[in-house]
Amino acid sequence: MKVCICGGGNLGHVAAGFMAARKDFEVTVLTRHPERWSASLTIECPDGSCLQGQLALVTSNAEEAVANADIVLLCLPGNSIRSMLSQIKDFLRIDHTHGTAVGSVVSSTGFWNEAQELLPANVPLFGLQRVPFIARTTEYGHKARLLGYKRSLQVAVEHTNRKEELRLMVERMFNTPTALLGNYYEASLSNSNPLLHPARLFDLWHNWQTGDVYARVTLFYEEWTDEAAQLYIDMDSELQRLLTVLPVRRSCIPNVLDYYESTDAPSLARKLRSIEAFKGIEAPIIQVPGGFVPDFHSRYFTEDFPYGLAIIQRLAHENGIDTPTIDRVSLWGMNIVNNLKP
């Protein structure tokens, strides 16, 4: 299988190395910085073992990267998706039986809106509901860490009658049992990052003012508070009300308490603090003279507010669903994002 990975971030590194380490995949990486990549990628796994993947090509040329690809997988933040789809759309192989399928490693970043607007209607599309693993780049273009796997995946497939074939291809790509969702709503309306990250960010910094400096770096998950957990629960309750008026099977997006096997805010906070794969992950923060301040240019802000939470909020308002908690958190986050300097 010929796979083109678009994006050189954490997930791009691990996805490329994970697949390239297996002999039945030919992997190309499309990135702005091909000169910084080795032809060989090392992926450190949670059990201490390493995968070694040989890449077929690393390039910044979209035509070279996607012309012969069976699968194009976007491993990109929401604000990069439109630009990437515009680059590749003219080079996709269009064929009813063997056309190039285009997908996203996670669907809650605006992928479906952009892809359905920009790509020809006969291009097969797919998107995962949640990221397949937690990843961190340790040496750009050379080495990355796979911190944790999902036990199972769910994928939406649209614009094709090859849905089962694509489901099997995704299952092969990530070597993980994968179930087919009913439609793209079931993949894109996630209560993972689009609610999880904004709830924690609001809890951490909604009272922050220019000039405030922190003495140390806060751990994003290991210091999760009961207040952030309650905010997460309340935002999810509003999402769950939206799901009742959309063509979504409720079992596809369980509420956060069920998903994390919790009963209330304190137990949810304890659960999030205890997840092994989350340990050591720092809040998005930068060092300044005298201490640390929030990093408002982090993807936690620039992706999860305008491309995650905003989609949920818009759909809720269009369908007459009140979202007071989402509105409060979104207003705070979008004020920050809209005032960022280039």
NUVOLO-65017 format. One record per residue (C-alpha): x, y, z. Coordinates in nm, 3 decimals, m for minus. Each point is the difference from the previous one (the first is absolute). Layout:
       X       Y       Z
       X       Y       Z
...
end
This chain:
       X       Y       Z
   0.000   0.000   0.000
   0.135   0.342  m0.097
  m0.069   0.258   0.270
   0.080   0.370  m0.003
   0.023   0.161   0.343
  m0.066   0.374  m0.013
   0.157   0.187   0.288
   0.320  m0.021   0.201
  m0.137   0.040   0.351
  m0.016  m0.252   0.285
  m0.270  m0.216  m0.159
   0.157   0.028  m0.345
   0.331  m0.132   0.131
  m0.150  m0.296   0.183
  m0.253  m0.090  m0.270
   0.272   0.005  m0.267
   0.247  m0.202   0.204
  m0.261  m0.245   0.126
  m0.116  m0.087  m0.352
   0.342   0.016  m0.166
   0.132  m0.257   0.249
  m0.231  m0.257  m0.161
   0.098  m0.150  m0.334
  m0.351   0.023  m0.151
   0.003   0.383  m0.002
   0.179   0.251  m0.218
  m0.003   0.332   0.186
   0.056   0.350  m0.134
   0.005   0.310   0.221
  m0.116   0.338  m0.132
   0.151   0.272   0.219
   0.124   0.358  m0.024
   0.341  m0.105   0.131
   0.114  m0.313  m0.191
   0.365   0.097   0.043
  m0.028  m0.066   0.373
  m0.118  m0.359  m0.042
   0.197  m0.322  m0.015
  m0.109  m0.283  m0.226
  m0.023  m0.209   0.316
  m0.234   0.066   0.295
   0.037  m0.151   0.346
  m0.316  m0.037   0.209
   0.039  m0.077   0.371
  m0.292  m0.209   0.128
  m0.157  m0.006   0.350
   0.153  m0.343   0.078
   0.352   0.129  m0.065
   0.037  m0.157  m0.343
   0.074   0.199  m0.316
  m0.143  m0.007  m0.350
   0.223   0.094  m0.292
  m0.176   0.129  m0.310
   0.152   0.071  m0.342
  m0.180   0.281  m0.183
  m0.043  m0.020  m0.377
   0.007   0.379  m0.044
  m0.003   0.321   0.204
  m0.094   0.304  m0.206
  m0.164   0.341  m0.002
  m0.133  m0.060  m0.353
  m0.369  m0.091   0.017
  m0.010  m0.158  m0.345
   0.294  m0.230   0.079
  m0.152  m0.098   0.332
  m0.358  m0.089  m0.092
  m0.002  m0.090  m0.371
   0.029  m0.377   0.063
  m0.144  m0.020   0.350
  m0.281  m0.238   0.092
  m0.055   0.192   0.324
   0.073   0.360   0.094
  m0.009   0.045   0.377
  m0.005   0.350   0.145
   0.179   0.028   0.335
  m0.057   0.373   0.032
  m0.152   0.264   0.227
  m0.327   0.154  m0.109
   0.156   0.322  m0.125
   0.219  m0.193  m0.248
  m0.263  m0.229  m0.152
  m0.145   0.236  m0.259
   0.341   0.098  m0.132
   0.112  m0.363  m0.029
  m0.317  m0.113  m0.179
   0.043   0.289  m0.245
   0.356  m0.116  m0.072
  m0.086  m0.364  m0.067
  m0.345   0.009  m0.162
   0.120   0.023  m0.360
   0.233  m0.300   0.033
  m0.234  m0.259   0.150
  m0.071  m0.312  m0.202
  m0.372   0.000  m0.087
  m0.135  m0.349  m0.064
  m0.317  m0.173   0.119
   0.183  m0.318   0.103
   0.358   0.110   0.074
  m0.018   0.373   0.061
   0.203   0.171   0.269
  m0.180   0.023   0.333
   0.064   0.307   0.214
  m0.040  m0.008   0.376
   0.090   0.163   0.327
   0.164  m0.156   0.303
  m0.271   0.171   0.206
  m0.330   0.148  m0.117
  m0.073   0.272   0.255
   0.223   0.262  m0.165
  m0.225   0.114  m0.284
   0.120  m0.265  m0.245
  m0.344  m0.098  m0.126
  m0.118   0.355  m0.068
   0.318   0.085  m0.191
   0.027  m0.328  m0.193
  m0.362   0.000  m0.114
   0.035   0.358  m0.119
   0.338  m0.025  m0.175
   0.034  m0.354  m0.138
  m0.189  m0.155  m0.292
  m0.316  m0.177   0.112
   0.131  m0.341  m0.115
   0.311   0.005   0.222
  m0.050  m0.254   0.282
   0.030   0.163   0.341
   0.066  m0.149   0.342
   0.071   0.132   0.347
   0.076  m0.153   0.337
  m0.211   0.099   0.299
   0.302   0.006   0.235
   0.373  m0.001  m0.060
   0.138  m0.356  m0.014
   0.285   0.069   0.240
   0.171   0.263   0.211
   0.321   0.112  m0.168
   0.296   0.225   0.069
   0.286   0.094  m0.232
   0.336  m0.034   0.175
   0.234   0.081  m0.292
  m0.170   0.169  m0.293
   0.009  m0.208  m0.315
   0.185  m0.283   0.171
  m0.162  m0.128   0.317
  m0.334   0.007   0.186
  m0.172  m0.170   0.293
  m0.325  m0.191  m0.015
  m0.132   0.058   0.352
  m0.328  m0.189  m0.009
  m0.234  m0.193  m0.232
  m0.377   0.001  m0.031
  m0.138  m0.351   0.047
  m0.246   0.057  m0.284
  m0.079   0.267  m0.257
  m0.310   0.135  m0.171
   0.001   0.146  m0.349
  m0.254   0.178  m0.219
   0.013  m0.055  m0.376
  m0.192   0.213  m0.252
  m0.025   0.061  m0.379
   0.063  m0.362  m0.097
  m0.160  m0.344  m0.015
   0.335  m0.146   0.114
  m0.071   0.065   0.367
   0.088  m0.346   0.126
   0.316  m0.007  m0.211
   0.112   0.332   0.148
  m0.084  m0.114   0.352
   0.228  m0.300  m0.050
   0.275   0.221  m0.140
  m0.013   0.224   0.308
   0.005  m0.306   0.223
   0.315  m0.119  m0.181
   0.165   0.342   0.017
  m0.024   0.022   0.379
  m0.006  m0.374   0.074
  m0.299   0.063   0.228
  m0.360  m0.131  m0.011
  m0.204   0.266  m0.180
  m0.377   0.042  m0.016
  m0.193   0.186  m0.270
  m0.207   0.297   0.116
  m0.333   0.092  m0.152
   0.096   0.343  m0.131
   0.252   0.281   0.038
  m0.194   0.160   0.287
   0.082  m0.304   0.211
   0.370   0.055  m0.066
   0.027   0.378   0.013
  m0.214   0.084   0.304
   0.248  m0.125   0.255
  m0.005   0.071   0.372
   0.372  m0.068   0.010
   0.244   0.285  m0.080
  m0.264   0.259  m0.108
  m0.145  m0.006   0.352
   0.279  m0.154   0.206
   0.268   0.258  m0.081
  m0.218   0.315   0.020
  m0.142  m0.110   0.337
   0.348  m0.035   0.148
   0.132   0.319  m0.162
  m0.291   0.205   0.133
   0.050  m0.146   0.347
   0.370   0.083  m0.009
  m0.001   0.348  m0.144
  m0.340   0.168  m0.027
   0.112   0.247   0.269
   0.344   0.055  m0.154
   0.096   0.361  m0.074
   0.294   0.153  m0.182
   0.289   0.015   0.244
  m0.093  m0.316   0.192
   0.298  m0.238   0.011
   0.002  m0.351   0.143
   0.291  m0.145   0.197
  m0.016  m0.346  m0.158
  m0.141  m0.206  m0.286
  m0.339  m0.158   0.071
  m0.066  m0.359  m0.107
  m0.305  m0.004  m0.223
  m0.150  m0.332   0.111
   0.182  m0.107   0.314
  m0.120   0.315   0.178
  m0.352  m0.006  m0.144
  m0.246   0.162   0.240
  m0.355  m0.082   0.108
  m0.104   0.338  m0.142
   0.136  m0.085  m0.345
  m0.171  m0.340   0.016
  m0.336   0.160   0.082
   0.042   0.244  m0.285
   0.076  m0.291  m0.232
  m0.312  m0.186   0.119
  m0.222   0.305  m0.047
   0.131   0.067  m0.352
  m0.049  m0.365  m0.090
  m0.359   0.010   0.129
  m0.070   0.279  m0.248
   0.159  m0.201  m0.281
  m0.210  m0.303   0.096
  m0.317   0.212  m0.036
   0.114   0.097  m0.351
   0.051  m0.364  m0.092
  m0.369  m0.074   0.069
  m0.104   0.215  m0.300
   0.268  m0.122  m0.244
   0.023  m0.332  m0.191
   0.243  m0.139   0.256
  m0.016  m0.327   0.189
   0.053   0.088   0.364
   0.220  m0.307   0.052
   0.258   0.151  m0.238
   0.070   0.298   0.227
  m0.046  m0.113   0.361
  m0.009   0.271   0.264
   0.332   0.073   0.166
  m0.094  m0.158   0.332
  m0.077  m0.331  m0.169
   0.304   0.021  m0.226
   0.236   0.059   0.291
  m0.187  m0.239   0.233
  m0.074   0.279   0.248
  m0.304   0.113   0.198
   0.061   0.367   0.077
   0.254   0.282  m0.033
   0.239  m0.119   0.275
   0.015  m0.355  m0.138
   0.046   0.129  m0.356
   0.285   0.225   0.115
   0.165  m0.296   0.176
  m0.036  m0.210  m0.314
   0.158   0.265  m0.226
   0.285   0.049   0.247
   0.071  m0.374   0.001
   0.016  m0.079  m0.374
   0.351  m0.123  m0.069
   0.023   0.135  m0.354
  m0.089   0.351   0.124
   0.276   0.015   0.257
   0.267   0.261  m0.051
  m0.205   0.205  m0.247
   0.041   0.367   0.086
  m0.251   0.279  m0.036
   0.072   0.221  m0.303
   0.231   0.253   0.158
   0.310   0.198  m0.091
   0.288   0.131   0.206
   0.043   0.375   0.048
   0.222   0.203   0.232
  m0.103  m0.089   0.353
  m0.206  m0.311  m0.078
  m0.263  m0.132  m0.241
  m0.309   0.127  m0.184
  m0.270  m0.175  m0.208
   0.091  m0.079  m0.360
  m0.305   0.131  m0.180
   0.151  m0.098  m0.337
  m0.015  m0.367   0.103
  m0.217  m0.236  m0.205
  m0.204  m0.046   0.318
  m0.129   0.351  m0.075
   0.036   0.043  m0.377
  m0.160  m0.337  m0.083
  m0.236  m0.104   0.276
  m0.191   0.329   0.024
  m0.051   0.109  m0.365
  m0.003  m0.347  m0.161
  m0.133  m0.225   0.276
  m0.220   0.175   0.251
  m0.130   0.253  m0.254
  m0.148  m0.272  m0.222
  m0.193  m0.147   0.293
  m0.117   0.345   0.107
  m0.115   0.094  m0.352
  m0.196  m0.322  m0.050
  m0.161   0.038   0.341
  m0.113   0.356  m0.072
  m0.129  m0.101  m0.346
  m0.209  m0.270   0.165
  m0.134   0.211   0.287
   0.207  m0.167   0.274
   0.103   0.224   0.291
   0.369  m0.026   0.082
   0.074   0.245   0.284
   0.319  m0.174   0.118
   0.138  m0.052  m0.350
  m0.086   0.363  m0.083
   0.185   0.130   0.306
   0.312  m0.207  m0.065
  m0.007   0.067  m0.374
  m0.036   0.377   0.046
   0.307   0.005   0.224
   0.210  m0.218  m0.233
  m0.102   0.169  m0.323
   0.076   0.343   0.143
   0.354  m0.124   0.055
   0.031  m0.165  m0.344
  m0.142   0.300  m0.184
   0.249   0.234   0.167
   0.310  m0.207  m0.069
   0.275   0.180  m0.183
   0.132  m0.177  m0.315
end
